[in-house]
Amino acid sequence: MARIFLVDDHDVVRDGIAAIVDRSESDEVVGSQASLSGLDEALLSAKADILLLDISLRKGTSLDAIKALKDRHPSLRIIILSMHA
């Protein structure tokens, strides 16, 4: 079972992805939030395996945070979500 954490600044996107994952028997959403603020602690407490991360957040890009996230959570798999080509 994959434990998935969602970060997207649009509620409808987070809710929609969570609804899709909820239909899966093998995966579960263990947390979600709208920004990178407090993400390290949230990932630790949720014991997430996968982070679905929006590339464009209201307070800037998440690209700068990826290396730091991988350094602090080496086993975490990160999937970037984007509406940009």
N, C-alpha and C positions, 0 to 999 in steps of 0.2 A: 504494500500500500504506500503510495506517495503522499506525503504531507505537504500541501501547497499553501504558500503565503502570497497574498495579492497586494500590490501597491499600484494604485491608479488614482488620479485626482478626480475622476468622474464616478459618482456613486452607481450610475446605471451600468457602467462597464464592470465594476467590481461585482455588483449584484448579478449581472448576467453571466459572468464567468463562474461565479460561485454556484449558480443554478445549474449550469452545465456540468460542473464537476460533481455536484450533489447527485446527479443521475448515475454517476460511475460507481460501481461496486468496489473498485480497486484504489480510488483516490479520495482524498478529503481536503477541504479548505480548513486550515487550522488558524487562520488569521487574515486580517486585511486592514489596510489603512490608506489614507489619501496622500501621505507625504513620507519623506525619508526620516522625518523627526522621530527619534526613539526606535528606529527600525532594528538596530542591533539587539536591544533588550527584547523586543517583540519576537525576533527570530529565535533567540535562545529559549525563551519561555514556551514558544509554540513548537519547538523542535522540528522546524520545517526542513524538508529535503529539497524543495524546489521553490524558487522565488520567481513569480511572474511580475515583471517590473516595467512600468510604463516609461518610455524613454523621455517623454516631455511632461514634466510636472509643472504646476503653477509657479513654483519658486525656482525654475530652471531645469536643467537637464540632469538625468540620473546617471549619465555616462561617467561623470567624475567620481561617483560613489562606487562603481562596480569593483575597481581594484581593491579599494579598502574593504568592501564587503567580502571579497574572496580571500583577502589576507586574514580577516577575522573569523570567517566561516569557510574553511577550505573545502569541505565536503558539499557545500551548498551548490546546487545547480541553478543557474540564473537564465531565465528566458526573457528576452526583451520584447515588449509589445510596442508597436509604433503605428501611427496612421500615416507617417511620412514614407514617400517612395525611397 
